[in-house]
Amino acid sequence: MKFPWLKTALEQEGPFLSLYIDTTRTDENAATEITNRWQHLREKVTQEGAPKSLLDSIEDSILRPSSIGGDHGRAIIAAGDEILIDRVLPAPPREDAGAYGDTPLLLPLLQLTPHAIRQLLIEVDRAGADLHLRAATDPSIDNTTEALGEDATVEGGHDELHKTTKSGASRHGWRGDNFEARVEDSWERNAEAVAEQVNKLVLKHDPHMVILTGDVRAQSLLKDNLRQEVTSRIFEVPGGTRGQSMQRDSFLEALAETTQKFSDDRQNDLAEQYRESQARDGASVGGASEISASLDRGQVEELLFVIGHEPDNIEELLLKAITTDAGVSALDDGHVDLLDGVGALLRWRDDATPSNALGSMGNDRRRIDAVDPTRDDVSPREAEEAAIRSN
């Protein structure tokens, strides 16, 4: 996952103020809890030298109630008296964190990449659709949960929508067949209008997932008019209704399940790509020191790390990755074992690249020592030969 907006911020001169805080407001005590957590962070970074004027301006932003629902957090990175990054996080950080120093704190932000999933939600009926860009699921999109403005609603403009009465009898006698043909035509024209807008929005915002819900017949007509690059991203989630989906617990549960599966599949794909590369001694490497050397050479295409198992120099590795235009992806525990908790897919491999053989063995030092030609332990055979030579 690339972070060009983060690289731009890192190009500024420090010192940097970094703040990560859980800003979830799901109960009546949330405001007090956020205030207390903020005061704790503020005291910490004040002791490290953060200027009072900058903290005052940030405090107003953090403590002000937002329209974001559900679990979420905030990430703020500032330098001098300028706020460089102010992002809604797709989930609360693993723990509140703050720092003031020569380089920004990046780990709390990049640990959330499994949640960084852009979604275009389409609630469709036979008259049109409501569209929602679920931007809060991705820290690379600014601030709001919906950034579509006037593009958020599409009305097809064709209003012959109902074929029959509730009893099933035609309302138009012998003219019924002609009327029902006009109804079908209205549905199709409305679907075409929605599809035209959806095609444009997908091209513009590049969502990872296009979530489709609503009237089943309208969904079918819409899919018939979407471009292939849109249909390949569609995930149908039942239980939604135009204008009401996000207020229904059953729909939200189904959406969360679909999103989690997408995240798991994406992580599994990265893990499998890394394992396959390691098995054939391909363009990948594992281990903190080996990856640091590869980052210095500009070799790394994607830096991988296992959440909760990061090496001591993870902040250095993340900084190098972002500033060399490498992608960064965090993996939940259980997807893959990585030496020192980190691995890298490389842009190229040459004779100076460390061997991949060790990187595929996870953190099992016994396995690594068993094949490491530079280990300090002497094998029984080598010990025997050394004893013979000494006699």
Secondary structure, DSSP 8 states (H G I E B T S, - for coil): ---HHHHHHHTS-S-EEEEEEE----STTHHHHHHHHHHHHHHHHHHTT--HHHHHHHHHHHHS--S--SS-EEEEEEETTEEEEEEEESS--SS-EEEEESS---HHHHTTGGG---EEEEEE-SSEEEEEE-GGG-TTS-S-S---GGGGEEE--------S-TTS--SSGGGHHHHHHHHHHHHHHHHHHHHHHHHHHHHHH--SEEEEEE-HHHHHHHHTTS-HHHHTTEEE-TT--TTTGGG-HHHHHHHHHHHHHHHHHHHHHHHHHHHHHHHTT-SEEESHHHHHHHHHTT-EEEEEEETT---TTHHHHHHHHHHTT-EEEEE-TTS---GGGEEEEES---TTS--SGGGGGTT-HHHHHHH-TT-S---HHHHHHHHHHH-
